[in-house]
Amino acid sequence: MGKVVLITGGSSGIGKAIGDFLFHKGFTVYGTSRNPEKVSNSLFPLIALDVREVASIQSAVATIIQEAGRLDIVINNAGVGITGPLEEIPMDEIKNNFETNFFGPIEVMKAALPQMRVQQSGLIINITSIAGYMGLPYRSVYSASKGALELITEALRMEVKSFGIQITNVAPGDFATNIAAGRFHAPVVQGSAYEKVYAGVLQTMDAHVDSGSNPNEMAEAVYRIIQNPNPKIHYKVGAFMQKFSIVLKRILPDKVYEKMLMNHYKL
């Protein structure tokens, strides 16, 4: 039996692409979905898991350990998008985004770490986003939740390294998945101060996803990380300019970078 892998959000998009790739490489893959009974085309078993519910997470991890006897790799992939002017996004939606993109992955790691400590080995890969490296207009909440996960990973890496456990981030750019359909869009409100600009930015964001890279690129990147005995802290996967935007943020004065982003989004 190959290494045992848990992938949250494994029924579609990047999670499914990673799961399929690792399954064909001989790994023992478990994916998760909030409604696994609705998925009929999975190569690997899907377990019910909602990252917003701690009991659901603990039950899924316990099931895998009971069946497979171990847990070698956790890929925190489940996440949701959210767009809108911050002023107009309902607070309940902001909290739900953090529950899914930030607090959920923390609970998954908490559930997996005791088994990895017993094994004195393990790898956790947190799927973040290039958007988490910068505050993007009308994507403020998404940038914040993914940026928070990046920083939590940096800290936790140091806390668990002595147990033989590795943790890393992989930040994708725009990939051709169904994330745009599944994310929360604050509605374009007629007469709002943000109406025209937000409507234009929304079209730009959707176009970027529609023309995004093939999710198999992420699957191959994750496989390379798994094969590396000493993975880096951060990885970025995506189009050159998306990755280069992070470099520019480091080297450009803040206001120059802000102006560049505003020009890109036609603000």
N, C-alpha and C positions, 0 to 999 in steps of 0.2 A: 504494500500500500504506500502510495506517495504521501508527501507531507499533507497534513490536514489544514484546509483553508476555509475560513469563514468570510463571506463577502456580504455586507449589508447592502440592501437595495440591489439584489442580484437578478431581478426579473426582466430588466430592460436596460437600454443605454450602455453607459460605460461599465456598469457592474456586470451585466450579462456578457459583454464582450470579454472582460477579464476572466470571468468564470469559464466561458467556452474555451478560451485560449489555454488556461491552466488545466482544464479537464483533458484536453487533447495532449497535454504534456505529461499526463500521468498523475496529476495531483488529485487528492480526494477533496472535492469541492462541495461546500454547503453554501447555498445562497439564502437570502431572506427576502420576504415580501410581506406587506401587511395582509395581503389576500392571496396566498399561494394557490388556493383552490381555483383561482381564475386563470392561472397560467398553465398552459398545456404543452408548451414547446421547449421546456427546459431540459438541457442535457444532464443536469445535476439536480439533486434534491433541493427543494425550497422549503424553508422552515418559516412558520409565522413569526414575525417580529415587527414591532412598532418601536422605533428608537425613542419615542416620546413616553414609553411606558417601561419602567424599570423591571417590573415583574416579567414582562414579555422578553426583555433582553436576557435576564437571568435564566429563564426557562429555555430559551433557544441555545444559549451557551452550554447549559447543563446537558441538554439533549445530545449535542454534538460530542461532548466529552464522554458521555455514557456510551454512545454508539461507536466512536472511533478510538476512544482511549486516550486521546491527546488533542491538543490544539496548537498548531505550529505557526500559523499566519492568520492575522486578522486584517481585513481591508475595510476600513470605515469609509464606505462609498455613499451610503444613503444620504440624500440631501434634497433641498428644495430651493428654487429660485424665488425671488421677490423683487418687484420693481415699483417705483412710484416716487413722487415728491415726499420727502420724509414727513412734512407737515400734514399730508393727506393719507398716510398709511395708518390704518387702525392699530392701536397698541396690541390688541389680541393677535394680529397677524405678525407683528414684530416679535412678540414672545414665542409664537409658534415656530417662526423661522429659527430662532436661537435654540428652541427645544430640539429641533430636528438637526440643525447643522452644527451645533456646538455642544449642548448638554447631552444629547443622545450619544454622540461619539465618546464622550467622557464616560458615560455609564457602560458602554460596550467595552471600553478599555478596562474599567474597574472590574467587570465581570470576567474578563479573560486573563488578567494579570496573575491572579493566584495560581491558576493552572500552569502558566508559563514559568512562574517562580519554582514550582515543584519540578518542572522539567529542566530548569536552569537554561532555558532557551526559548526563543520566540521572536517573531517579527510582527510589528504593527505598522501598517501603512495607512496614513490618513489622507484621503483625497480632499484637497482644499480647492483653491482656485487662484489663477493669476489675478483675478479681481480682488483677492484678499491682500494683495501687496499695495493697494492704493484705494483711496476713497473715490469711487466712480459716481458721477451724478446720476440720480434716479435709481441707483443700485446701492445706496448707502448701507442698508441693513444687510444685504448679501455680502458686501465687501467686509463689513464689520464682523459678521459671524464666521466667515472663512478666515479672516485675519486673526481672530481670536484662537481658532483651532491651530493655526500655524504657530502661535506663540506658546500655547499649552504644550504642543509637541516638543518644542525646544527645551522647555523646562523638564517635562516628564522623562525625556531621553536621559538626562543626567541622573534622575532619581532611580532609574531602573537598570542602568548599565551594569552595575555590579552583580545583577542577577542573571546576566547573560542574555538580556532582552534588548532588542534593537527597535527603535521607533523612528519613522521618517515621514516626511510630507511629500506628496506629489501634487503639484498645482497644474491642472489642465487649463488651456485656453478655451476657445470656442470649438466644440465638437458637435457633429450632426447627430443630436439625440432629441428626445421628446421633452427636454427640460423646459423649453419655452411654453409648451402646452400645459405642463404641470405646475408652473410657478404661479404665485399670486401676483396679479396685476392690479395695482390700485387703478380704479377706473379713471379714464380721462374725463374730468368734470367740466361740463360746458360752463363757461363764464369764469372758470378758475384762473388765478394768476399764472398757473403753470400750464394751462390747457395746450396751447400751440407747441410750446417747446417740448413738453413731455410726450405729446403724440408723435413728434418727429423722432425723438430719442428712442421711443418704443419700437418704431419701424426699423431703425438702425440696428438695435439689439437683436431683434428677431431675424433680420437679414444675416447678421454675423453667425447666428446659430445654424440657420438653414444652409449656409455655405461653409460650415465648419469642417474640421478634419474628421477622418474616419476613426471611430472609437477603437479600432484595432491597434492604432498607434499607442493608445494608452495601455492596452493589454500587453503589447510588446515591451513597453517601458517598465511596467510593473514586473514582468517576468525577469527582465534584466536586473532589477533591484533585488528580487528574491535570490538571484544567483550570486549576488555580491555579498561576501561574508562581512563586509564593513561598509554598509550603505551611508551615503551622505545624509545631512540633515534635511536639505531641501532639493527637490527636483522640479523642473518646469517642463511641461510637454505642450507643444502647440506651434502655431505659426511663428516664424522668426520675429516679426514685429511685435507680437504679443509678448514674447519672452524678452525682447530688447527693451520693451517699455519699462520693465523692472530695473534694468541697467540704467536707463535714462533717469529714473526717479532717484537713483543713488547719486548720480553725478551732476544733475542740473539743479540750479537754485529752485526753491519751492515754487516761487511765483511763475518762473519760466515753465516749469512742468505743469502747473495748474493751467496756464494759458494754452499749452499744447493740448491738454485734455479738452478744454473748452472749445478749441477750434475743431477738434475731432468730432465732438458731439454737436457742433454748430450752435453753441450757446452764446 
